[in-house]
Amino acid sequence: MSSTRSEARSQDSKATNWLLAFAHGVSQIFFQANLWTALLFLAAFVVADWRMALLVVLGCVAQTVTGKLLGVKTDDVVAGLQGFCGALVGAATFTILGGQLASYPIAIIGGALCAPITLLFIWLFTKTPLKIYGLPATTAPFCIVATIILLSTVPLHVSSSPELTTDSEVLAFFRSILTNASQVVLIDNVWAGALILIGLFVANWKVGIAAVLGSVIGSLCALALQETLTETANGLAGYSGVLTAIALSVTFLKSNATSWILAVIGTIITALVTLLMHRLGAPTYTWPYILTTWVFLVIAHYIPSAKKP
């Protein structure tokens, strides 16, 4: 009898771990391992389109399962570290292909592909001279896979919905505070942005403050750099700054005065990189955040007051 109970508890524990892994895979898009935050993020996807939410879940599950099969440690899987890039690939698949039938296998394959690419970046940053900087793979696997999907599925592309246009800088700025957050997950919707910001405050008030700070700075820089008001209002000019601010202030560096100063400067640099990539016409995704954060973490390595958490 005791053996049966022990086996039942073990099975329950495994099921719970898988559920947490999938949930955390969604919340880790913004570096959080929080069930309630994940539910709010999923609600944001549903607000955009339930089919997008489904593709996000499929991409997340595909990467999580593949990562486990490739031997990733259980703790890392449960923490969602092998799920968030797949979740973003699911979101990108919807923006590229919509809810057509082909989107579902593509999201699954793309999500699964994120797992070995993530392990490749981990190897690069832990087994080469770069290991002294402790760089994270972060969303680079997502950017690579999403770009592959974008370039290889041209006949299947769907036209995007009309963007909100505005000639008011004030309206563009205030709307962008929310859409900057939502565009991190490729959604242009103020209500989705509000749900995401609430989720971040639920996870940690410092994370919420960092997200708002990054959004404000990103939008101010976009206006100063004369990005179009439409791009600013729809969050396309400032979303990477949200991630940079969170990453440098409280995630990859210990939260102190130095980390917040680096976050402010890094968010400004992210705006410049975003503008450059827009001018080049290259697929942007979260590359401005990734490149800026990598550079600033290298710089932080040489600043005594910039501590790793």
C-alpha positions as a Markdown table, in Angstrom:
| # | Residue | x | y | z |
|---|---|---|---|---|
| 1 | Met | 0.0 | 0.0 | 0.0 |
| 2 | Ser | 2.8 | 2.4 | 0.9 |
| 3 | Ser | 4.6 | 1.6 | -2.3 |
| 4 | Thr | 1.4 | 2.4 | -4.3 |
| 5 | Arg | 1.0 | 5.8 | -2.5 |
| 6 | Ser | 4.6 | 6.6 | -3.1 |
| 7 | Glu | 4.2 | 5.9 | -6.8 |
| 8 | Ala | 1.1 | 8.0 | -6.9 |
| 9 | Arg | 2.9 | 10.9 | -5.2 |
| 10 | Ser | 5.7 | 10.5 | -7.7 |
| 11 | Gln | 3.4 | 10.6 | -10.6 |
| 12 | Asp | 1.6 | 13.7 | -9.2 |
| 13 | Ser | 4.9 | 15.4 | -8.7 |
| 14 | Lys | 6.0 | 14.7 | -12.3 |
| 15 | Ala | 2.6 | 16.0 | -13.6 |
| 16 | Thr | 3.0 | 19.1 | -11.5 |
| 17 | Asn | 6.5 | 19.7 | -12.8 |
| 18 | Trp | 5.4 | 19.5 | -16.4 |
| 19 | Leu | 2.5 | 21.9 | -15.8 |
| 20 | Leu | 4.9 | 24.3 | -14.1 |
| 21 | Ala | 7.4 | 23.9 | -16.9 |
| 22 | Phe | 4.8 | 24.9 | -19.5 |
| 23 | Ala | 3.5 | 27.8 | -17.4 |
| 24 | His | 6.9 | 29.1 | -16.6 |
| 25 | Gly | 7.9 | 28.8 | -20.2 |
| 26 | Val | 5.3 | 31.5 | -21.0 |
| 27 | Ser | 6.2 | 33.7 | -18.0 |
| 28 | Gln | 10.0 | 33.4 | -18.7 |
| 29 | Ile | 9.5 | 35.6 | -21.8 |
| 30 | Phe | 9.9 | 38.4 | -19.3 |
| 31 | Phe | 12.4 | 36.4 | -17.1 |
| 32 | Gln | 9.8 | 35.3 | -14.5 |
| 33 | Ala | 8.9 | 31.9 | -13.1 |
| 34 | Asn | 5.5 | 32.7 | -11.8 |
| 35 | Leu | 2.2 | 30.8 | -12.4 |
| 36 | Trp | -0.1 | 33.8 | -12.0 |
| 37 | Thr | 2.1 | 35.9 | -14.2 |
| 38 | Ala | 1.9 | 33.1 | -16.8 |
| 39 | Leu | -1.9 | 33.0 | -16.7 |
| 40 | Leu | -2.1 | 36.8 | -17.1 |
| 41 | Phe | 0.3 | 36.5 | -20.1 |
| 42 | Leu | -1.9 | 33.8 | -21.6 |
| 43 | Ala | -4.9 | 36.0 | -21.1 |
| 44 | Ala | -3.1 | 38.7 | -23.1 |
| 45 | Phe | -2.6 | 36.3 | -26.0 |
| 46 | Val | -6.3 | 35.3 | -25.8 |
| 47 | Val | -7.3 | 39.0 | -26.0 |
| 48 | Ala | -5.3 | 39.2 | -29.2 |
| 49 | Asp | -6.6 | 36.0 | -30.7 |
| 50 | Trp | -7.3 | 32.6 | -29.2 |
| 51 | Arg | -5.5 | 30.9 | -32.1 |
| 52 | Met | -2.4 | 32.9 | -31.2 |
| 53 | Ala | -2.6 | 31.7 | -27.6 |
| 54 | Leu | -2.9 | 28.1 | -28.9 |
| 55 | Leu | 0.2 | 28.5 | -31.1 |
| 56 | Val | 2.1 | 30.0 | -28.1 |
| 57 | Val | 1.2 | 27.0 | -26.0 |
| 58 | Leu | 2.2 | 24.5 | -28.8 |
| 59 | Gly | 5.5 | 26.2 | -29.3 |
| 60 | Cys | 6.3 | 26.3 | -25.6 |
| 61 | Val | 5.3 | 22.7 | -25.1 |
| 62 | Ala | 7.4 | 21.6 | -28.1 |
| 63 | Gln | 10.6 | 23.3 | -26.9 |
| 64 | Thr | 10.0 | 22.1 | -23.3 |
| 65 | Val | 9.6 | 18.5 | -24.3 |
| 66 | Thr | 12.5 | 18.6 | -26.7 |
| 67 | Gly | 14.8 | 20.3 | -24.2 |
| 68 | Lys | 14.0 | 17.5 | -21.7 |
| 69 | Leu | 14.7 | 14.8 | -24.3 |
| 70 | Leu | 18.0 | 16.5 | -25.0 |
| 71 | Gly | 19.0 | 16.1 | -21.4 |
| 72 | Val | 18.4 | 19.6 | -19.9 |
| 73 | Lys | 18.3 | 19.5 | -16.1 |
| 74 | Thr | 14.9 | 19.1 | -14.6 |
| 75 | Asp | 15.3 | 22.2 | -12.5 |
| 76 | Asp | 15.9 | 24.3 | -15.7 |
| 77 | Val | 13.0 | 22.7 | -17.5 |
| 78 | Val | 10.6 | 23.3 | -14.6 |
| 79 | Ala | 11.9 | 26.9 | -14.4 |
| 80 | Gly | 10.7 | 27.4 | -17.9 |
| 81 | Leu | 14.1 | 28.1 | -19.4 |
| 82 | Gln | 13.4 | 25.6 | -22.2 |
| 83 | Gly | 10.1 | 27.0 | -23.1 |
| 84 | Phe | 10.0 | 30.8 | -23.6 |
| 85 | Cys | 11.7 | 30.9 | -27.0 |
| 86 | Gly | 9.2 | 28.3 | -28.3 |
| 87 | Ala | 6.3 | 30.3 | -26.9 |
| 88 | Leu | 7.6 | 33.4 | -28.8 |
| 89 | Val | 8.0 | 31.3 | -32.0 |
| 90 | Gly | 4.3 | 30.3 | -31.7 |
| 91 | Ala | 3.4 | 34.0 | -31.4 |
| 92 | Ala | 5.6 | 34.9 | -34.4 |
| 93 | Thr | 4.1 | 32.1 | -36.4 |
| 94 | Phe | 0.7 | 33.6 | -35.9 |
| 95 | Thr | 1.9 | 37.1 | -37.0 |
| 96 | Ile | 3.4 | 35.6 | -40.1 |
| 97 | Leu | 0.9 | 32.9 | -41.1 |
| 98 | Gly | -2.2 | 33.7 | -39.1 |
| 99 | Gly | -4.4 | 30.8 | -37.9 |
| 100 | Gln | -4.3 | 28.7 | -41.1 |
| 101 | Leu | -3.8 | 24.9 | -40.7 |
| 102 | Ala | -0.1 | 25.1 | -41.7 |
| 103 | Ser | 0.7 | 27.3 | -38.7 |
| 104 | Tyr | 0.3 | 24.6 | -36.2 |
| 105 | Pro | 2.9 | 22.1 | -37.4 |
| 106 | Ile | 5.2 | 25.0 | -38.1 |
| 107 | Ala | 4.9 | 26.3 | -34.6 |
| 108 | Ile | 5.6 | 22.9 | -33.2 |
| 109 | Ile | 8.6 | 22.2 | -35.4 |
| 110 | Gly | 9.9 | 25.8 | -34.7 |
| 111 | Gly | 9.4 | 25.5 | -31.0 |
| 112 | Ala | 11.2 | 22.1 | -31.0 |
| 113 | Leu | 14.1 | 23.6 | -33.0 |
| 114 | Cys | 14.6 | 26.3 | -30.3 |
| 115 | Ala | 15.8 | 23.6 | -27.9 |
| 116 | Pro | 19.0 | 22.6 | -29.7 |
| 117 | Ile | 19.7 | 26.2 | -30.7 |
| 118 | Thr | 19.4 | 27.2 | -27.1 |
| 119 | Leu | 21.9 | 24.5 | -26.0 |
| 120 | Leu | 24.2 | 25.7 | -28.8 |
| 121 | Phe | 24.2 | 29.2 | -27.3 |
| 122 | Ile | 24.7 | 27.8 | -23.8 |
| 123 | Trp | 27.7 | 25.9 | -25.0 |
| 124 | Leu | 29.1 | 29.0 | -26.7 |
| 125 | Phe | 28.7 | 31.1 | -23.5 |
| 126 | Thr | 30.0 | 28.4 | -21.1 |
| 127 | Lys | 32.6 | 26.4 | -23.0 |
| 128 | Thr | 34.5 | 29.2 | -24.8 |
| 129 | Pro | 36.5 | 32.3 | -23.6 |
| 130 | Leu | 33.1 | 34.1 | -23.5 |
| 131 | Lys | 32.3 | 32.1 | -20.3 |
| 132 | Ile | 33.9 | 34.8 | -18.1 |
| 133 | Tyr | 31.0 | 37.2 | -19.0 |
| 134 | Gly | 28.1 | 34.8 | -18.0 |
| 135 | Leu | 26.1 | 35.8 | -21.1 |
| 136 | Pro | 22.6 | 34.3 | -21.4 |
| 137 | Ala | 21.2 | 32.8 | -24.6 |
| 138 | Thr | 18.0 | 34.8 | -23.8 |
| 139 | Thr | 15.7 | 35.2 | -26.9 |
| 140 | Ala | 18.3 | 34.7 | -29.6 |
| 141 | Pro | 17.1 | 31.2 | -30.5 |
| 142 | Phe | 13.6 | 32.6 | -31.0 |
| 143 | Cys | 14.9 | 35.4 | -33.3 |
| 144 | Ile | 16.8 | 32.8 | -35.4 |
| 145 | Val | 13.9 | 30.4 | -35.8 |
| 146 | Ala | 11.3 | 33.1 | -36.4 |
| 147 | Thr | 13.5 | 34.6 | -39.1 |
| 148 | Ile | 13.8 | 31.1 | -40.7 |
| 149 | Ile | 10.0 | 30.8 | -40.7 |
| 150 | Leu | 9.5 | 34.3 | -42.0 |
| 151 | Leu | 11.9 | 33.7 | -45.0 |
| 152 | Ser | 10.9 | 30.2 | -45.8 |
| 153 | Thr | 7.1 | 30.5 | -45.8 |
| 154 | Val | 6.6 | 33.5 | -48.1 |
| 155 | Pro | 3.8 | 31.9 | -50.2 |
| 156 | Leu | 1.8 | 31.3 | -47.0 |
| 157 | His | 2.2 | 34.8 | -45.5 |
| 158 | Val | -1.0 | 36.6 | -44.5 |
| 159 | Ser | -1.5 | 40.4 | -44.7 |
| 160 | Ser | -1.2 | 42.1 | -41.3 |
| 161 | Ser | -4.2 | 44.0 | -39.9 |
| 162 | Pro | -4.2 | 47.8 | -40.4 |
| 163 | Glu | -2.2 | 49.6 | -37.9 |
| 164 | Leu | -3.5 | 52.5 | -35.8 |
| 165 | Thr | -2.3 | 55.8 | -37.3 |
| 166 | Thr | -2.1 | 59.0 | -35.3 |
| 167 | Asp | -0.8 | 62.5 | -35.7 |
| 168 | Ser | -0.7 | 63.2 | -32.0 |
| 169 | Glu | 2.6 | 62.8 | -30.1 |
| 170 | Val | 0.8 | 62.7 | -26.8 |
| 171 | Leu | -1.6 | 60.0 | -27.9 |
| 172 | Ala | 1.3 | 58.0 | -29.4 |
| 173 | Phe | 3.3 | 58.3 | -26.2 |
| 174 | Phe | 0.6 | 57.2 | -23.8 |
| 175 | Arg | -0.6 | 54.4 | -26.0 |
| 176 | Ser | 2.9 | 53.1 | -26.4 |
| 177 | Ile | 3.4 | 52.6 | -22.7 |
| 178 | Leu | 1.1 | 49.6 | -23.0 |
| 179 | Thr | 1.8 | 48.5 | -26.5 |
| 180 | Asn | 5.6 | 48.5 | -25.9 |
| 181 | Ala | 4.9 | 45.7 | -23.4 |
| 182 | Ser | 2.5 | 43.9 | -25.7 |
| 183 | Gln | 4.8 | 44.1 | -28.7 |
| 184 | Val | 7.4 | 42.1 | -26.9 |
| 185 | Val | 5.1 | 39.1 | -27.6 |
| 186 | Leu | 4.1 | 40.5 | -31.0 |
| 187 | Ile | 0.7 | 41.9 | -30.0 |
| 188 | Asp | -0.5 | 45.4 | -30.8 |
| 189 | Asn | -3.2 | 45.8 | -28.1 |
| 190 | Val | -3.4 | 48.1 | -25.1 |
| 191 | Trp | -5.4 | 45.7 | -23.1 |
| 192 | Ala | -3.0 | 42.9 | -23.7 |
| 193 | Gly | -0.2 | 45.3 | -22.7 |
| 194 | Ala | -2.0 | 46.2 | -19.5 |
| 195 | Leu | -2.4 | 42.5 | -18.6 |
| 196 | Ile | 1.3 | 41.9 | -19.2 |
| 197 | Leu | 2.3 | 44.8 | -17.0 |
| 198 | Ile | 0.0 | 43.6 | -14.3 |
| 199 | Gly | 1.6 | 40.2 | -14.6 |
| 200 | Leu | 5.0 | 41.7 | -14.1 |
| 201 | Phe | 4.0 | 43.6 | -11.0 |
| 202 | Val | 2.5 | 40.4 | -9.6 |
| 203 | Ala | 5.8 | 38.6 | -10.1 |
| 204 | Asn | 7.9 | 41.4 | -8.5 |
| 205 | Trp | 7.3 | 45.1 | -8.1 |
| 206 | Lys | 10.8 | 45.9 | -9.2 |
| 207 | Val | 10.3 | 44.0 | -12.4 |
| 208 | Gly | 7.1 | 46.0 | -13.0 |
| 209 | Ile | 8.8 | 49.3 | -12.3 |
| 210 | Ala | 11.7 | 48.3 | -14.7 |
| 211 | Ala | 9.2 | 47.4 | -17.4 |
| 212 | Val | 7.4 | 50.8 | -17.1 |
| 213 | Leu | 10.7 | 52.6 | -17.0 |
| 214 | Gly | 11.9 | 50.8 | -20.1 |
| 215 | Ser | 8.7 | 51.5 | -21.9 |
| 216 | Val | 8.8 | 55.2 | -21.1 |
| 217 | Ile | 12.4 | 55.7 | -22.1 |
| 218 | Gly | 11.9 | 53.7 | -25.2 |
| 219 | Ser | 9.0 | 55.8 | -26.3 |
| 220 | Leu | 10.7 | 59.1 | -25.5 |
| 221 | Cys | 13.7 | 58.0 | -27.5 |
| 222 | Ala | 11.5 | 57.0 | -30.4 |
| 223 | Leu | 9.9 | 60.4 | -30.5 |
| 224 | Ala | 13.3 | 62.1 | -30.1 |
| 225 | Leu | 14.7 | 60.0 | -32.9 |
| 226 | Gln | 11.7 | 60.9 | -35.1 |
| 227 | Glu | 10.4 | 57.3 | -35.5 |
| 228 | Thr | 7.0 | 57.5 | -37.1 |
| 229 | Leu | 4.2 | 58.2 | -34.7 |
| 230 | Thr | 2.4 | 55.1 | -36.0 |
| 231 | Glu | 5.4 | 52.9 | -35.1 |
| 232 | Thr | 5.7 | 54.6 | -31.7 |
| 233 | Ala | 2.0 | 54.3 | -30.9 |
| 234 | Asn | 1.9 | 50.6 | -31.9 |
| 235 | Gly | 4.9 | 49.8 | -29.7 |
| 236 | Leu | 7.2 | 48.8 | -32.6 |
| 237 | Ala | 9.8 | 51.4 | -31.6 |
| 238 | Gly | 10.0 | 50.8 | -27.9 |
| 239 | Tyr | 9.3 | 47.1 | -27.1 |
| 240 | Ser | 12.9 | 46.0 | -26.9 |
| 241 | Gly | 13.6 | 48.7 | -24.4 |
| 242 | Val | 11.2 | 47.0 | -22.0 |
| 243 | Leu | 13.2 | 43.8 | -22.0 |
| 244 | Thr | 16.6 | 45.6 | -21.8 |
| 245 | Ala | 15.4 | 47.6 | -18.7 |
| 246 | Ile | 14.2 | 44.4 | -16.9 |
| 247 | Ala | 17.3 | 42.4 | -17.9 |
| 248 | Leu | 19.9 | 44.9 | -16.7 |
| 249 | Ser | 18.2 | 46.3 | -13.7 |
| 250 | Val | 17.0 | 43.2 | -11.8 |
| 251 | Thr | 17.5 | 40.0 | -13.9 |
| 252 | Phe | 21.1 | 39.5 | -15.0 |
| 253 | Leu | 22.6 | 42.0 | -12.6 |
| 254 | Lys | 21.9 | 42.4 | -8.9 |
| 255 | Ser | 19.5 | 45.2 | -8.3 |
| 256 | Asn | 21.4 | 48.3 | -7.1 |
| 257 | Ala | 22.1 | 51.8 | -8.2 |
| 258 | Thr | 24.7 | 50.6 | -10.8 |
| 259 | Ser | 22.3 | 48.1 | -12.4 |
| 260 | Trp | 19.5 | 50.7 | -12.7 |
| 261 | Ile | 21.9 | 53.3 | -14.3 |
| 262 | Leu | 23.1 | 50.6 | -16.7 |
| 263 | Ala | 19.5 | 49.8 | -17.5 |
| 264 | Val | 18.6 | 53.4 | -18.3 |
| 265 | Ile | 21.7 | 53.8 | -20.6 |
| 266 | Gly | 21.1 | 50.4 | -22.1 |
| 267 | Thr | 17.5 | 51.2 | -22.9 |
| 268 | Ile | 18.6 | 54.4 | -24.7 |
| 269 | Ile | 21.2 | 52.4 | -26.7 |
| 270 | Thr | 18.5 | 49.8 | -27.5 |
| 271 | Ala | 16.4 | 52.6 | -29.1 |
| 272 | Leu | 19.3 | 53.5 | -31.3 |
| 273 | Val | 19.8 | 49.9 | -32.4 |
| 274 | Thr | 16.1 | 49.6 | -33.1 |
| 275 | Leu | 16.2 | 52.6 | -35.3 |
| 276 | Leu | 19.2 | 51.3 | -37.2 |
| 277 | Met | 17.6 | 47.9 | -37.8 |
| 278 | His | 14.4 | 49.6 | -38.9 |
| 279 | Arg | 16.4 | 51.7 | -41.4 |
| 280 | Leu | 18.1 | 48.5 | -42.7 |
| 281 | Gly | 14.8 | 46.8 | -43.1 |
| 282 | Ala | 16.0 | 43.6 | -41.4 |
| 283 | Pro | 13.7 | 41.4 | -39.3 |
| 284 | Thr | 14.0 | 43.0 | -35.9 |
| 285 | Tyr | 12.2 | 40.8 | -33.4 |
| 286 | Thr | 14.1 | 41.2 | -30.1 |
| 287 | Trp | 17.6 | 41.6 | -31.5 |
| 288 | Pro | 18.0 | 45.2 | -30.3 |
| 289 | Tyr | 17.5 | 44.0 | -26.7 |
| 290 | Ile | 19.7 | 41.0 | -27.2 |
| 291 | Leu | 22.7 | 42.8 | -28.7 |
| 292 | Thr | 22.5 | 45.7 | -26.2 |
| 293 | Thr | 22.2 | 43.4 | -23.2 |
| 294 | Trp | 25.1 | 41.2 | -24.3 |
| 295 | Val | 27.3 | 44.3 | -24.7 |
| 296 | Phe | 26.3 | 45.8 | -21.4 |
| 297 | Leu | 26.8 | 42.6 | -19.5 |
| 298 | Val | 30.4 | 42.5 | -20.9 |
| 299 | Ile | 30.9 | 46.1 | -19.8 |
| 300 | Ala | 29.3 | 45.2 | -16.4 |
| 301 | His | 31.9 | 42.5 | -15.9 |
| 302 | Tyr | 34.6 | 45.2 | -15.5 |
| 303 | Ile | 32.5 | 47.4 | -13.2 |
| 304 | Pro | 33.1 | 46.4 | -9.5 |
| 305 | Ser | 29.7 | 47.6 | -8.3 |
| 306 | Ala | 27.8 | 45.7 | -11.0 |
| 307 | Lys | 27.2 | 42.3 | -9.3 |
| 308 | Lys | 25.7 | 39.2 | -10.7 |
| 309 | Pro | 22.6 | 38.0 | -8.8 |
